[in-house]
């Protein structure tokens, strides 16, 4: 019988992204109002071109704001663990595909671990979580193409219990059994 679990995690925007979004919208609205004013007083002789520019600005701002919406999808199928990034609910990027048997380390992601990981060399880092949240886990994965990969995730209870079945016991220790001392 196949085992399949999936989780969608919405990435929260950082404060700097929110400020940049507000500035972008404000500048866009001001530019559109200025162009409409110029069309109204007929200061610009090519009103058709100005209409296209206004329409282009509106579409551009819409696609920019939509691209800021990001989700992470964790999929666990019979020991194969896939992580995708979904941008604007329309574009999917595969971040990592690995087998749980390739996990070399697994544990709770703490500030202490984060400092220790900054000292190590990585083939790649896959951060598929909201780093300011509680309940973060890390995995050090041996990957054929990328080398040693640091993976940071925020799994729910279903994904954690499914991972328990596939991660080697010597790697998971007591982390997934409820004892968070590891």
KEMAR-90832 format. One record per residue: residue number from 1; residue in one letter; x, y, z of N, C-alpha, C, O, CB in turn. Coordinates in nm, 2 decimals. Glycine has a CB too. Layout:
<rs>
  pos  code      nu      nv      nw     cau     cav     caw      cu      cv      cw      ou      ov      ow     cbu     cbv     cbw
  NUM     A       X       Y       Z       X       Y       Z       X       Y       Z       X       Y       Z       X       Y       Z
...
</rs>
This chain:
<rs>
  pos  code      nu      nv      nw     cau     cav     caw      cu      cv      cw      ou      ov      ow     cbu     cbv     cbw
    1     X    0.08   -0.12    0.00    0.00    0.00    0.00    0.09    0.12    0.00    0.18    0.13    0.08   -0.10    0.00    0.12
    2     X    0.06    0.22   -0.09    0.13    0.34   -0.10    0.10    0.44    0.02   -0.01    0.44    0.07    0.10    0.41   -0.23
    3     X    0.21    0.51    0.05    0.20    0.61    0.16    0.22    0.75    0.09    0.32    0.77    0.02    0.30    0.59    0.27
    4     X    0.12    0.83    0.10    0.13    0.97    0.04    0.07    1.07    0.14   -0.04    1.06    0.19    0.05    0.97   -0.09
    5     X    0.16    1.17    0.17    0.12    1.28    0.25    0.16    1.41    0.19    0.27    1.41    0.12    0.17    1.27    0.40
    6     X    0.08    1.52    0.20    0.11    1.64    0.14    0.08    1.75    0.24   -0.02    1.74    0.31    0.04    1.66    0.01
    7     X    0.16    1.86    0.24    0.13    1.98    0.32    0.17    2.10    0.24    0.27    2.11    0.17    0.21    1.97    0.45
    8     X    0.08    2.20    0.25    0.10    2.33    0.19    0.13    2.43    0.31    0.06    2.44    0.41   -0.02    2.38    0.11
    9     X    0.24    2.50    0.30    0.28    2.60    0.40    0.29    2.74    0.33    0.37    2.76    0.24    0.41    2.56    0.47
   10     X    0.21    2.83    0.37    0.21    2.97    0.32    0.33    3.05    0.38    0.34    3.05    0.50    0.08    3.04    0.34
   11     X    0.41    3.11    0.30    0.52    3.19    0.35    0.47    3.33    0.38    0.41    3.39    0.29    0.64    3.19    0.24
   12     X    0.50    3.37    0.50    0.46    3.51    0.53    0.56    3.61    0.48    0.68    3.58    0.47    0.45    3.52    0.69
   13     X    0.51    3.72    0.44    0.60    3.82    0.39    0.68    3.89    0.50    0.63    3.90    0.62    0.52    3.93    0.32
   14     X    0.80    3.92    0.47    0.89    3.99    0.56    0.85    4.14    0.57    0.79    4.19    0.47    1.04    3.97    0.53
   15     X    0.88    4.21    0.68    0.84    4.35    0.69    0.90    4.43    0.57    0.83    4.52    0.52    0.89    4.41    0.82
   16     X    1.02    4.41    0.53    1.08    4.48    0.42    1.00    4.46    0.29    0.99    4.55    0.21    1.23    4.44    0.40
   17     X    0.95    4.34    0.27    0.87    4.31    0.15    0.74    4.39    0.15    0.69    4.44    0.05    0.85    4.16    0.14
   18     X    0.68    4.40    0.27    0.56    4.47    0.29    0.58    4.62    0.26    0.50    4.68    0.19    0.50    4.45    0.43
   19     X    0.68    4.67    0.31    0.71    4.82    0.28    0.74    4.84    0.14    0.68    4.94    0.08    0.84    4.86    0.37
   20     X    0.81    4.75    0.07    0.84    4.77   -0.07    0.71    4.75   -0.15    0.70    4.82   -0.25    0.95    4.66   -0.12
   21     X    0.62    4.66   -0.11    0.50    4.65   -0.18    0.41    4.77   -0.17    0.35    4.82   -0.27    0.42    4.53   -0.12
   22     X    0.41    4.83   -0.05    0.33    4.95   -0.03    0.38    5.07   -0.11    0.31    5.14   -0.18    0.32    4.99    0.12
   23     X    0.52    5.08   -0.12    0.58    5.19   -0.20    0.55    5.16   -0.34    0.52    5.26   -0.42    0.73    5.19   -0.17
   24     X    0.56    5.04   -0.39    0.54    5.01   -0.53    0.39    5.05   -0.57    0.37    5.11   -0.68    0.56    4.86   -0.56
   25     X    0.30    5.01   -0.49    0.16    5.04   -0.52    0.14    5.19   -0.52    0.07    5.25   -0.60    0.06    4.97   -0.42
   26     X    0.20    5.26   -0.42    0.18    5.41   -0.41    0.24    5.48   -0.53    0.18    5.57   -0.59    0.24    5.46   -0.28
   27     X    0.36    5.44   -0.57    0.42    5.50   -0.69    0.34    5.47   -0.81    0.32    5.56   -0.90    0.57    5.45   -0.70
   28     X    0.29    5.35   -0.82    0.21    5.31   -0.94    0.08    5.39   -0.95    0.04    5.44   -1.05    0.17    5.16   -0.93
   29     X    0.01    5.41   -0.83   -0.11    5.48   -0.83   -0.08    5.63   -0.87   -0.16    5.69   -0.94   -0.18    5.47   -0.69
   30     X    0.02    5.69   -0.81    0.06    5.83   -0.84    0.09    5.84   -0.99    0.05    5.94   -1.05    0.18    5.87   -0.76
   31     X    0.17    5.75   -1.05    0.20    5.76   -1.19    0.07    5.75   -1.28    0.06    5.82   -1.38    0.30    5.65   -1.23
   32     X   -0.02    5.66   -1.24   -0.14    5.64   -1.32   -0.23    5.77   -1.31   -0.28    5.82   -1.41   -0.22    5.52   -1.27
   33     X   -0.24    5.82   -1.19   -0.32    5.95   -1.17   -0.25    6.06   -1.25   -0.33    6.15   -1.30   -0.33    5.98   -1.02
   34     X   -0.12    6.07   -1.25   -0.05    6.18   -1.32   -0.08    6.16   -1.47   -0.10    6.26   -1.54    0.10    6.17   -1.29
   35     X   -0.07    6.04   -1.52   -0.10    6.02   -1.66   -0.24    6.05   -1.70   -0.27    6.11   -1.81   -0.07    5.87   -1.70
   36     X   -0.34    6.01   -1.61   -0.48    6.04   -1.64   -0.50    6.19   -1.64   -0.58    6.24   -1.72   -0.57    5.97   -1.53
   37     X   -0.43    6.26   -1.55   -0.45    6.41   -1.54   -0.39    6.47   -1.67   -0.45    6.56   -1.73   -0.37    6.46   -1.42
   38     X   -0.28    6.42   -1.72   -0.22    6.47   -1.85   -0.32    6.44   -1.96   -0.33    6.52   -2.05   -0.08    6.40   -1.87
   39     X   -0.38    6.33   -1.96   -0.48    6.30   -2.07   -0.60    6.39   -2.06   -0.65    6.43   -2.16   -0.52    6.15   -2.06
   40     X   -0.64    6.42   -1.94   -0.76    6.50   -1.92   -0.73    6.65   -1.97   -0.82    6.71   -2.03   -0.80    6.50   -1.77
   41     X   -0.61    6.70   -1.94   -0.59    6.84   -1.98   -0.52    6.84   -2.12   -0.49    6.94   -2.17   -0.49    6.91   -1.88
   42     X   -0.51    6.72   -2.18   -0.46    6.70   -2.31   -0.32    6.76   -2.33   -0.29    6.82   -2.43   -0.55    6.77   -2.41
   43     X   -0.24    6.74   -2.23   -0.10    6.78   -2.23   -0.01    6.69   -2.31    0.10    6.72   -2.35   -0.04    6.81   -2.09
   44     X   -0.06    6.57   -2.32    0.02    6.46   -2.39   -0.05    6.43   -2.52   -0.17    6.39   -2.52    0.04    6.33   -2.30
   45     X    0.01    6.45   -2.64   -0.06    6.44   -2.77   -0.09    6.29   -2.80   -0.18    6.27   -2.88    0.03    6.49   -2.87
   46     X   -0.02    6.19   -2.75   -0.05    6.05   -2.78   -0.13    5.98   -2.67   -0.08    5.90   -2.60    0.08    5.98   -2.81
   47     X   -0.26    6.01   -2.66   -0.34    5.96   -2.55   -0.36    5.81   -2.57   -0.37    5.74   -2.46   -0.48    6.03   -2.55
   48     X   -0.36    5.75   -2.69   -0.36    5.61   -2.70   -0.24    5.54   -2.65   -0.26    5.44   -2.58   -0.38    5.57   -2.85
   49     X   -0.13    5.60   -2.67    0.00    5.54   -2.61    0.00    5.55   -2.46    0.04    5.46   -2.39    0.12    5.61   -2.67
   50     X   -0.05    5.66   -2.41   -0.06    5.68   -2.27   -0.16    5.58   -2.20   -0.13    5.53   -2.10   -0.11    5.83   -2.23
   51     X   -0.27    5.55   -2.27   -0.36    5.45   -2.22   -0.29    5.31   -2.22   -0.31    5.24   -2.12   -0.48    5.44   -2.32
   52     X   -0.21    5.28   -2.32   -0.14    5.15   -2.31   -0.04    5.15   -2.20   -0.02    5.05   -2.13   -0.07    5.13   -2.45
   53     X    0.03    5.26   -2.17    0.12    5.27   -2.06    0.05    5.25   -1.93    0.10    5.18   -1.84    0.20    5.40   -2.06
   54     X   -0.06    5.31   -1.91   -0.14    5.30   -1.79   -0.18    5.15   -1.77   -0.17    5.10   -1.66   -0.27    5.39   -1.79
   55     X   -0.24    5.09   -1.88   -0.28    4.95   -1.87   -0.16    4.87   -1.84   -0.17    4.77   -1.76   -0.34    4.91   -2.00
   56     X   -0.04    4.89   -1.90    0.08    4.81   -1.87    0.12    4.83   -1.72    0.16    4.73   -1.66    0.19    4.86   -1.96
   57     X    0.11    4.95   -1.67    0.14    4.97   -1.53    0.05    4.89   -1.44    0.10    4.83   -1.34    0.14    5.12   -1.49
   58     X   -0.08    4.89   -1.46   -0.17    4.82   -1.38   -0.14    4.67   -1.39   -0.14    4.60   -1.28   -0.32    4.85   -1.43
   59     X   -0.12    4.62   -1.51   -0.09    4.47   -1.52    0.04    4.44   -1.45    0.05    4.34   -1.38   -0.09    4.43   -1.67
   60     X    0.14    4.52   -1.47    0.27    4.50   -1.41    0.26    4.49   -1.26    0.32    4.41   -1.19    0.37    4.60   -1.45
   61     X    0.19    4.59   -1.20    0.17    4.59   -1.05    0.10    4.47   -1.00    0.13    4.41   -0.90    0.10    4.72   -1.01
   62     X   -0.01    4.43   -1.08   -0.08    4.31   -1.04    0.01    4.19   -1.04    0.00    4.11   -0.94   -0.20    4.29   -1.14
   63     X    0.08    4.17   -1.14    0.17    4.05   -1.15    0.28    4.05   -1.05    0.32    3.95   -0.99    0.23    4.03   -1.29
   64     X    0.33    4.17   -1.02    0.43    4.18   -0.91    0.37    4.14   -0.78    0.43    4.07   -0.71    0.49    4.33   -0.91
   65     X    0.26    4.20   -0.74    0.20    4.17   -0.62    0.16    4.02   -0.61    0.18    3.96   -0.50    0.07    4.25   -0.59
   66     X    0.12    3.96   -0.72    0.08    3.82   -0.72    0.20    3.73   -0.70    0.20    3.63   -0.64    0.01    3.79   -0.85
   67     X    0.32    3.78   -0.76    0.44    3.70   -0.75    0.50    3.70   -0.61    0.58    3.62   -0.57    0.54    3.74   -0.85
   68     X    0.46    3.79   -0.52    0.51    3.80   -0.39    0.44    3.69   -0.30    0.49    3.66   -0.19    0.48    3.94   -0.33
   69     X    0.33    3.64   -0.34    0.26    3.53   -0.27    0.33    3.40   -0.29    0.34    3.36   -0.41    0.11    3.52   -0.31
   70     X    0.38    3.34   -0.19    0.46    3.22   -0.20    0.41    3.11   -0.10    0.38    3.14    0.01    0.61    3.25   -0.18
   71     X    0.41    2.99   -0.15    0.38    2.87   -0.07    0.49    2.76   -0.09    0.55    2.76   -0.19    0.24    2.81   -0.11
   72     X    0.50    2.68    0.01    0.59    2.56    0.00    0.50    2.44    0.01    0.41    2.43    0.09    0.70    2.56    0.11
   73     X    0.53    2.34   -0.07    0.45    2.22   -0.07    0.55    2.10   -0.04    0.65    2.08   -0.10    0.38    2.19   -0.20
   74     X    0.52    2.03    0.07    0.60    1.91    0.11    0.51    1.79    0.06    0.39    1.78    0.09    0.63    1.90    0.26
   75     X    0.58    1.70   -0.01    0.51    1.57   -0.05    0.60    1.46   -0.01    0.72    1.45   -0.04    0.48    1.57   -0.21
   76     X    0.54    1.36    0.06    0.61    1.24    0.10    0.53    1.12    0.04    0.42    1.09    0.07    0.62    1.23    0.25
   77     X    0.60    1.05   -0.05    0.54    0.94   -0.12    0.64    0.82   -0.11    0.74    0.82   -0.17    0.51    0.97   -0.27
   78     X    0.60    0.72   -0.03    0.68    0.60   -0.01    0.83    0.63    0.02    0.91    0.56   -0.04    0.66    0.51   -0.13
   79     X    0.85    0.73    0.10    0.99    0.76    0.13    1.06    0.86    0.05    1.16    0.91    0.08    1.07    0.63    0.13
   80     X    1.00    0.90   -0.06    1.05    1.01   -0.15    0.99    1.14   -0.10    0.87    1.15   -0.09    1.01    0.98   -0.30
   81     X    1.08    1.23   -0.07    1.04    1.36   -0.01    1.07    1.47   -0.11    1.18    1.49   -0.15    1.12    1.39    0.12
   82     X    0.96    1.54   -0.16    0.97    1.64   -0.25    0.93    1.78   -0.19    0.84    1.78   -0.11    0.88    1.61   -0.38
   83     X    1.01    1.88   -0.22    0.97    2.01   -0.18    0.96    2.11   -0.30    1.06    2.12   -0.37    1.08    2.07   -0.07
   84     X    0.85    2.17   -0.31    0.82    2.26   -0.42    0.79    2.40   -0.36    0.74    2.41   -0.25    0.71    2.21   -0.51
   85     X    0.83    2.50   -0.44    0.79    2.64   -0.41    0.68    2.68   -0.52    0.71    2.67   -0.64    0.91    2.74   -0.41
   86     X    0.57    2.73   -0.47    0.46    2.77   -0.56    0.45    2.92   -0.55    0.43    2.98   -0.44    0.32    2.70   -0.52
   87     X    0.47    2.99   -0.66    0.48    3.14   -0.67    0.35    3.19   -0.73    0.32    3.15   -0.84    0.60    3.19   -0.74
   88     X    0.28    3.27   -0.66    0.16    3.33   -0.71    0.05    3.23   -0.75   -0.04    3.26   -0.83    0.19    3.42   -0.83
   89     X    0.05    3.12   -0.69   -0.05    3.01   -0.72   -0.05    2.97   -0.86   -0.15    2.91   -0.91   -0.19    3.05   -0.67
   90     X    0.06    3.00   -0.94    0.05    2.96   -1.08    0.19    2.90   -1.13    0.19    2.84   -1.24    0.02    3.08   -1.16
   91     X    0.29    2.92   -1.06    0.42    2.87   -1.11    0.48    2.79   -1.00    0.49    2.83   -0.88    0.52    2.99   -1.14
   92     X    0.53    2.67   -1.04    0.58    2.57   -0.94    0.73    2.55   -0.97    0.76    2.52   -1.09    0.50    2.44   -0.95
   93     X    0.81    2.55   -0.87    0.95    2.52   -0.88    0.99    2.41   -0.79    0.96    2.42   -0.67    1.04    2.65   -0.85
   94     X    1.05    2.31   -0.84    1.10    2.20   -0.76    1.23    2.24   -0.69    1.33    2.27   -0.75    1.12    2.07   -0.84
   95     X    1.23    2.24   -0.55    1.34    2.28   -0.48    1.44    2.17   -0.45    1.56    2.18   -0.46    1.30    2.35   -0.35
   96     X    1.37    2.05   -0.41    1.45    1.94   -0.37    1.37    1.81   -0.39    1.25    1.81   -0.35    1.51    1.95   -0.23
   97     X    1.43    1.71   -0.44    1.37    1.57   -0.43    1.48    1.48   -0.37    1.59    1.48   -0.42    1.33    1.53   -0.58
   98     X    1.44    1.41   -0.27    1.53    1.32   -0.21    1.46    1.20   -0.15    1.33    1.20   -0.14    1.61    1.39   -0.10
   99     X    1.53    1.10   -0.11    1.47    0.99   -0.04    1.51    1.00    0.11    1.62    1.05    0.14    1.52    0.85   -0.10
  100     X    1.41    0.97    0.19    1.44    0.98    0.34    1.55    0.90    0.39    1.61    0.93    0.49    1.31    0.94    0.42
  101     X    1.59    0.79    0.31    1.71    0.71    0.35    1.84    0.79    0.33    1.94    0.75    0.38    1.71    0.58    0.27
  102     X    1.83    0.90    0.26    1.95    0.98    0.24    1.97    1.09    0.35    2.07    1.17    0.34    1.94    1.05    0.10
  103     X    1.89    1.09    0.45    1.90    1.19    0.56    2.02    1.14    0.64    2.02    1.03    0.69    1.77    1.20    0.64
  104     X    2.11    1.23    0.66    2.23    1.20    0.75    2.21    1.25    0.89    2.26    1.19    0.99    2.36    1.26    0.69
  105     X    2.14    1.37    0.90    2.10    1.42    1.03    1.96    1.47    1.02    1.91    1.51    0.92    2.20    1.54    1.07
  106     X    1.89    1.47    1.14    1.76    1.52    1.14    1.73    1.57    1.29    1.77    1.50    1.38    1.65    1.42    1.10
  107     X    1.67    1.68    1.30    1.64    1.73    1.44    1.56    1.86    1.44    1.53    1.91    1.34    1.77    1.75    1.51
  108     X    1.54    1.91    1.56    1.47    2.04    1.58    1.57    2.15    1.55    1.69    2.15    1.59    1.42    2.05    1.73
  109     X    1.52    2.25    1.47    1.61    2.36    1.42    1.60    2.47    1.53    1.50    2.53    1.54    1.56    2.41    1.28
  110     X    1.71    2.49    1.60    1.72    2.59    1.70    1.81    2.70    1.66    1.88    2.68    1.56    1.76    2.53    1.84
  111     X    1.82    2.81    1.74    1.92    2.91    1.72    2.06    2.86    1.72    2.15    2.90    1.65    1.90    3.03    1.82
  112     X    2.08    2.77    1.82    2.21    2.71    1.84    2.25    2.63    1.71    2.37    2.64    1.67    2.22    2.62    1.96
  113     X    2.16    2.55    1.66    2.19    2.48    1.54    2.21    2.57    1.42    2.30    2.55    1.34    2.07    2.38    1.51
  114     X    2.13    2.68    1.41    2.15    2.77    1.30    2.29    2.83    1.30    2.35    2.85    1.20    2.04    2.88    1.31
  115     X    2.34    2.87    1.42    2.47    2.93    1.43    2.58    2.82    1.39    2.67    2.86    1.32    2.50    2.98    1.57
  116     X    2.56    2.70    1.43    2.65    2.59    1.40    2.65    2.57    1.25    2.76    2.54    1.19    2.62    2.46    1.47
  117     X    2.54    2.57    1.18    2.53    2.54    1.04    2.59    2.65    0.96    2.63    2.63    0.84    2.38    2.53    1.00
  118     X    2.60    2.78    1.01    2.66    2.88    0.93    2.81    2.86    0.91    2.87    2.91    0.82    2.64    3.02    1.00
  119     X    2.87    2.78    1.00    3.01    2.75    0.99    3.04    2.64    0.89    3.16    2.62    0.84    3.07    2.71    1.12
  120     X    2.94    2.56    0.85    2.96    2.45    0.76    2.95    2.49    0.61    2.88    2.59    0.58    2.87    2.34    0.79
  121     X    3.01    2.41    0.53    3.00    2.43    0.38    2.89    2.35    0.33    2.88    2.23    0.37    3.13    2.40    0.31
  122     X    2.80    2.40    0.25    2.68    2.33    0.19    2.69    2.33    0.04    2.73    2.43   -0.02    2.55    2.39    0.25
  123     X    2.64    2.22   -0.02    2.62    2.22   -0.16    2.50    2.31   -0.20    2.50    2.37   -0.30    2.60    2.08   -0.21
  124     X    2.40    2.31   -0.11    2.28    2.39   -0.13    2.21    2.40    0.01    2.23    2.32    0.09    2.19    2.33   -0.24
  125     X    2.14    2.51    0.02    2.05    2.53    0.14    1.91    2.54    0.09    1.88    2.62    0.00    2.09    2.65    0.23
  126     X    1.82    2.47    0.14    1.68    2.48    0.10    1.60    2.52    0.23    1.58    2.43    0.32    1.62    2.34    0.04
  127     X    1.56    2.64    0.23    1.48    2.69    0.35    1.34    2.70    0.30    1.30    2.79    0.23    1.54    2.83    0.40
  128     X    1.26    2.60    0.34    1.12    2.60    0.30    1.03    2.61    0.42    0.94    2.52    0.45    1.09    2.46    0.22
  129     X    1.04    2.72    0.49    0.97    2.74    0.62    0.97    2.89    0.65    1.05    2.97    0.59    1.03    2.66    0.73
  130     X    0.89    2.93    0.74    0.89    3.06    0.80    0.99    3.06    0.92    0.96    3.00    1.02    0.75    3.11    0.85
  131     X    1.11    3.12    0.90    1.22    3.10    1.00    1.18    3.15    1.14    1.25    3.11    1.24    1.34    3.16    0.95
  132     X    1.09    3.24    1.15    1.06    3.30    1.28    0.96    3.21    1.36    0.93    3.24    1.48    1.00    3.44    1.27
  133     X    0.91    3.11    1.30    0.81    3.02    1.37    0.87    2.92    1.46    0.99    2.89    1.45    0.72    2.96    1.26
  134     X    0.78    2.86    1.54    0.82    2.75    1.62    0.79    2.62    1.54    0.72    2.62    1.44    0.74    2.75    1.76
  135     X    0.85    2.51    1.58    0.83    2.38    1.52    0.91    2.36    1.39    0.86    2.29    1.30    0.68    2.37    1.49
  136     X    1.02    2.42    1.38    1.11    2.40    1.27    1.20    2.28    1.29    1.24    2.25    1.40    1.19    2.53    1.24
  137     X    1.22    2.21    1.18    1.31    2.09    1.18    1.41    2.11    1.07    1.39    2.18    0.97    1.23    1.96    1.16
  138     X    1.52    2.05    1.09    1.63    2.05    0.99    1.66    1.91    0.95    1.64    1.81    1.02    1.75    2.13    1.04
  139     X    1.72    1.90    0.83    1.77    1.77    0.78    1.90    1.80    0.70    1.90    1.89    0.62    1.67    1.69    0.69
  140     X    2.00    1.72    0.72    2.12    1.72    0.64    2.11    1.60    0.55    2.10    1.49    0.59    2.25    1.72    0.73
  141     X    2.10    1.63    0.42    2.07    1.53    0.32    2.19    1.51    0.23    2.25    1.61    0.18    1.94    1.57    0.24
  142     X    2.22    1.39    0.20    2.32    1.35    0.10    2.25    1.35   -0.04    2.16    1.26   -0.06    2.39    1.22    0.13
  143     X    2.28    1.44   -0.13    2.21    1.45   -0.26    2.31    1.42   -0.37    2.43    1.46   -0.37    2.15    1.59   -0.28
  144     X    2.27    1.34   -0.47    2.36    1.30   -0.58    2.42    1.41   -0.66    2.53    1.41   -0.69    2.29    1.20   -0.67
  145     X    2.33    1.51   -0.69    2.38    1.62   -0.77    2.42    1.75   -0.69    2.52    1.81   -0.73    2.26    1.67   -0.86
  146     X    2.36    1.77   -0.58    2.39    1.89   -0.51    2.49    1.88   -0.40    2.54    1.98   -0.35    2.26    1.94   -0.44
  147     X    2.52    1.76   -0.36    2.62    1.73   -0.25    2.54    1.73   -0.12    2.43    1.67   -0.11    2.73    1.84   -0.25
  148     X    2.60    1.79   -0.02    2.54    1.80    0.11    2.44    1.92    0.12    2.49    2.03    0.09    2.65    1.80    0.23
  149     X    2.32    1.89    0.15    2.21    1.99    0.15    2.16    2.01    0.29    2.13    1.91    0.36    2.10    1.95    0.05
  150     X    2.14    2.14    0.33    2.07    2.17    0.45    1.93    2.20    0.41    1.90    2.29    0.33    2.14    2.29    0.52
  151     X    1.84    2.13    0.48    1.70    2.15    0.45    1.63    2.19    0.58    1.64    2.13    0.68    1.63    2.01    0.40
  152     X    1.55    2.30    0.58    1.48    2.35    0.69    1.33    2.35    0.65    1.29    2.41    0.56    1.53    2.49    0.74
  153     X    1.25    2.27    0.73    1.11    2.26    0.70    1.03    2.29    0.83    1.08    2.29    0.94    1.08    2.12    0.65
  154     X    0.90    2.30    0.81    0.80    2.32    0.92    0.69    2.22    0.90    0.58    2.26    0.86    0.75    2.47    0.92
  155     X    0.71    2.09    0.93    0.62    1.99    0.91    0.50    1.99    1.01    0.52    2.02    1.13    0.68    1.86    0.90
  156     X    0.38    1.95    0.96    0.27    1.93    1.06    0.28    1.79    1.11    0.37    1.72    1.08    0.13    1.96    0.99
  157     X    0.19    1.75    1.20    0.19    1.62    1.26    0.18    1.51    1.17    0.25    1.40    1.19    0.08    1.61    1.36
  158     X    0.11    1.52    1.06    0.09    1.41    0.96    0.23    1.38    0.89    0.26    1.27    0.87   -0.02    1.44    0.86
  159     X    0.29    1.49    0.85    0.42    1.48    0.78    0.53    1.42    0.88    0.61    1.33    0.84    0.47    1.61    0.72
  160     X    0.53    1.47    1.00    0.62    1.41    1.10    0.60    1.27    1.13    0.70    1.19    1.13    0.61    1.49    1.23
  161     X    0.48    1.22    1.14    0.45    1.08    1.16    0.49    1.00    1.04    0.53    0.88    1.06    0.31    1.06    1.20
  162     X    0.47    1.05    0.92    0.51    0.98    0.80    0.66    0.97    0.79    0.71    0.87    0.75    0.44    1.05    0.68
  163     X    0.73    1.08    0.82    0.87    1.08    0.82    0.93    0.98    0.91    1.03    0.92    0.88    0.93    1.22    0.85
  164     X    0.86    0.96    1.03    0.91    0.86    1.13    0.92    0.72    1.07    1.01    0.64    1.10    0.81    0.86    1.25
  165     X    0.84    0.69    0.97    0.84    0.56    0.91    0.96    0.54    0.81    1.00    0.43    0.79    0.71    0.54    0.83
  166     X    1.01    0.65    0.76    1.11    0.64    0.65    1.25    0.68    0.68    1.34    0.63    0.62    1.06    0.71    0.53
  167     X    1.26    0.77    0.78    1.40    0.82    0.82    1.46    0.71    0.90    1.40    0.65    0.99    1.39    0.96    0.90
  168     X    1.59    0.68    0.87    1.65    0.57    0.95    1.65    0.61    1.10    1.67    0.72    1.14    1.80    0.56    0.90
  169     X    1.63    0.51    1.18    1.62    0.53    1.33    1.74    0.59    1.39    1.73    0.68    1.48    1.59    0.40    1.39
  170     X    1.86    0.55    1.34    1.98    0.61    1.40    1.99    0.76    1.37    2.06    0.83    1.44    2.11    0.54    1.35
  171     X    1.93    0.81    1.26    1.93    0.95    1.22    1.82    1.03    1.30    1.85    1.14    1.35    1.91    0.97    1.07
  172     X    1.70    0.97    1.31    1.60    1.05    1.38    1.61    1.05    1.53    1.55    1.14    1.59    1.47    1.00    1.34
  173     X    1.68    0.95    1.59    1.69    0.95    1.74    1.55    0.96    1.80    1.46    0.89    1.76    1.78    1.07    1.79
  174     X    1.54    1.05    1.90    1.41    1.06    1.97    1.34    1.18    1.93    1.23    1.22    1.98    1.44    1.07    2.12
  175     X    1.38    1.25    1.82    1.32    1.37    1.78    1.18    1.35    1.74    1.09    1.44    1.78    1.40    1.43    1.66
  176     X    1.14    1.25    1.66    1.01    1.23    1.61    0.92    1.15    1.71    0.80    1.14    1.68    1.01    1.17    1.48
  177     X    0.98    1.10    1.82    0.90    1.02    1.91    0.83    1.11    2.02    0.77    1.06    2.11    0.98    0.91    1.97
  178     X    0.86    1.24    2.01    0.80    1.33    2.11    0.90    1.39    2.21    0.87    1.49    2.27    0.69    1.25    2.19
  179     X    1.02    1.33    2.22    1.12    1.38    2.30    1.20    1.48    2.22    1.27    1.44    2.13    1.21    1.27    2.36
  180     X    1.19    1.61    2.25    1.25    1.72    2.18    1.39    1.76    2.23    1.44    1.87    2.20    1.16    1.84    2.17
  181     X    1.45    1.67    2.31    1.58    1.70    2.37    1.69    1.69    2.27    1.80    1.75    2.29    1.61    1.62    2.48
  182     X    1.67    1.62    2.15    1.78    1.61    2.05    1.78    1.73    1.96    1.87    1.74    1.87    1.76    1.49    1.96
</rs>
